[in-house]
């Protein structure tokens, strides 16, 4: 019994921590430093100077609304955190408003007049040449959308 207690004291803190985490189905990421320090924060490809995932370009999206699928063509351009562009349907072409970009996520709104006048608020996430998110039109529930970059 004393030997068991001494063995626990002799265990390095990392082994005790790992054993505790394992009992709860968790694990601590392995350090590459050779000691008990947690690994350094991972940086994105953009932070390391690589190419960044950009929302810039032309996108064809399909919004699944309560009134059926709506096809929209987006022409988007970012400048820092500001997003500008146009949104076109078969009936109208309008400028987007209040556009914001943060990493691979973006938000904007558009005032449509067809099929009825209302403001639509979009939230999107870009993954390479794919885009997805939601469109919230007036009093309707948020509608999911997916799309692809058309100028890829």
N, C-alpha and C positions, 0 to 999 in steps of 0.2 A: 504494500500500500504506500509506504514512504517512497519506494522506488518509482511508483507510478506518478506521484506528485512531483518528484524531482525531474522526471522525464518531461512533464508538462512545462515546468519552469525552464528547462533547457531548450525547449522548442523555440525557434526564432519566432518573432511576432507574425511574420508572413505565413508560417505554417498554421499557427493558431487561427489567424484570420481566414485563411483558405478553408480550414476544416469547418469553421463556423458558417461560412457562406455556403459550403457544400451541403450542410444539414438543411439549409433552406432552399436548395435547388439553384443557388446562384454561384457565380464565380467572378473573381476579380481579374481584370485583364492583366496579362503577364507583362512585366516591365522588361524593357530592353536595355535598362541602365545597369543591370547586374546587381541591383540592390532592391530595397523594399519600396522605393519611390514609385508612385503610380506613373504610367506612361505619359509622355507629353501630349498636349492637346493635338488632335489630328487637324491638319489644315486642308482646306479645299484645294482643288486643282487651280482655281482662280487665284487664291492667296499665294500659291507657290509660283505664280507667273505663267501658268498654263492657259489653254484656251478656256473661256468661260461659257457656261450655258447661257445663251442669249434668247430673249423673247423677240428680238428684232426679226422682221421678215413678214411674209404673208402666210396666213393660216386659214385653213378651211375647217370650221367646227360645226358640229351638229348638237343643238340643244334639244334635249328631250323634255318638252313642255306638256302641260295638261291639254293643250290644243294640238298636239302632234309635234313631230320633229321639225325644227327650224334650222335651215342651213344658213350659215353666216360666214362671210369672208372677212378676215381681219387683216389689216395692214398696220403693223405696229413698229414703233421706233422708240428706243430708250436713250436717255441722256442722263447718266448718273442714276438717280432714283426716280426720275420723271419719265412717265410713259405717255406717248402721244400716238395718234393714228386715226384710222377710219374703220368703220364697221359697216359692211354692205350686205343687204339681202336682195332678193329679186324685186322688192318694192321700193327700197330707199337706201341711201348711203349717208351716214352721219359721222361726225367727229366724236371720238371718245372724250370723256371728261374725267378729271380727278384721278388720272392714271399714276400709279406708284409701282415701282419695281424694287424688290428686295431679294437678291440672290436669284433663285429659280422660281420665285413666287411673284405674282402681280395682282393688282386690283384696279378696276376702272368702272366707270358708269357710262351709260348712253341713254339719251332721251329719244325714244322711238315714237313714231306717230302711227305706225301700222303694225299689226292689225288694229291697235287702239293706242292712244297716247299714254305713255307711262315711262318711268325711269327704271332701267334695268341695271342692277349692280352685279359685276362679275368678280369672281375670285378664281385665279388660275395658278397652275403649277406646270412648269415646263420640264420635260424629261427628254433631252436630245431633240428629236424632230417630232415629238408628241406633246400635246397640251391637253390638260383636263382641268375640270373645276366645276363651279356652280354659277348659275345665273338666277338672280332673285328679281323677279318682275313684279313691282307693285305689291298687291295683296296676295298674289299667288305664292305657293310654296317654292322654295329654291329648286331649280331644275338642274340636273347634272348635264355636263357637256364634255365631249371628247373631240379631238381633232388632230390634224397633222400639218406640218409645215409644207406649203405647196411649192416653195422655191428652194427646196433642198437639193 
